């Protein structure tokens, strides 16, 4: 089995109202040192080995479903040989 850790984040040019709300709440709790908050998604996907290159499979999944590439960036890390 292969485990892939995927991080999806909004592009810097995209406003993040959730991040702004969290930042305001942190300030209300007296965490005034917080300068910025950006909200994203973290996914762990476990795959069976395939004949296709794993990078090709992961990029395809991200671009077709997991990330909206118009407004989001994604990066991933592949961990080989995960046992269950």
C-alpha positions in Angstrom: 0.0 0.0 0.0 1.1 3.6 -0.7 0.0 6.5 1.5 -0.1 10.0 0.0 -0.4 13.1 2.2 -2.1 16.0 0.3 -2.3 19.6 1.4 -4.7 21.9 -0.5 -4.5 25.6 0.1 -6.1 28.7 -1.3 -3.8 30.7 -3.7 -2.3 33.8 -2.1 -4.4 36.0 -4.4 -7.7 34.5 -3.2 -9.4 36.0 -0.2 -9.9 33.6 2.7 -13.0 34.6 4.7 -12.7 31.5 7.0 -9.1 32.4 7.8 -10.2 36.0 8.6 -12.9 34.8 10.9 -10.5 32.5 12.7 -7.9 35.3 13.1 -10.6 37.6 14.6 -11.6 34.9 17.0 -8.0 34.3 18.1 -7.6 38.1 18.6 -10.8 38.0 20.7 -9.1 35.3 22.8 -6.1 37.7 23.3 -3.8 36.0 20.8 -2.8 39.3 19.3 0.5 38.0 18.0 -1.5 36.2 15.2 -0.9 38.1 12.0 -2.7 35.9 9.4 -4.6 32.7 9.1 -5.2 30.7 5.9 -7.5 27.7 6.0 -6.9 24.7 3.8 -7.5 20.9 3.6 -5.4 18.0 4.5 -6.1 14.5 3.1 -4.4 11.1 3.5 -5.1 8.7 0.7 -4.0 5.1 0.7 -3.6 3.5 -2.7 -2.9 0.0 -3.9 0.2 -0.2 -6.1 -0.5 0.4 -9.8 1.3 0.2 -13.1 0.9 3.9 -13.6 3.5 6.3 -12.0 2.1 7.3 -8.6 2.8 11.0 -9.3 0.6 10.8 -12.3 -2.2 9.2 -10.4 -2.0 11.7 -7.5 -1.8 14.8 -9.8 -4.8 13.5 -11.7 -6.9 13.0 -8.5 -6.0 16.4 -7.3 -6.7 18.2 -10.5 -10.0 16.3 -11.3 -11.5 16.3 -7.8 -9.5 17.2 -4.7 -8.4 20.7 -5.6 -10.1 23.5 -7.5 -6.9 24.5 -9.4 -8.4 27.9 -10.4 -8.3 29.1 -6.8 -6.3 26.4 -4.9 -2.8 25.0 -4.9 -1.9 21.5 -3.8 1.3 19.7 -2.8 1.7 16.1 -1.7 4.1 13.6 -0.2 4.2 9.9 -1.0 5.0 7.4 1.6 5.7 4.0 0.1 5.0 0.6 1.7 2.4 1.4 4.3 1.2 -1.7 6.1 -2.3 -2.1 7.6 
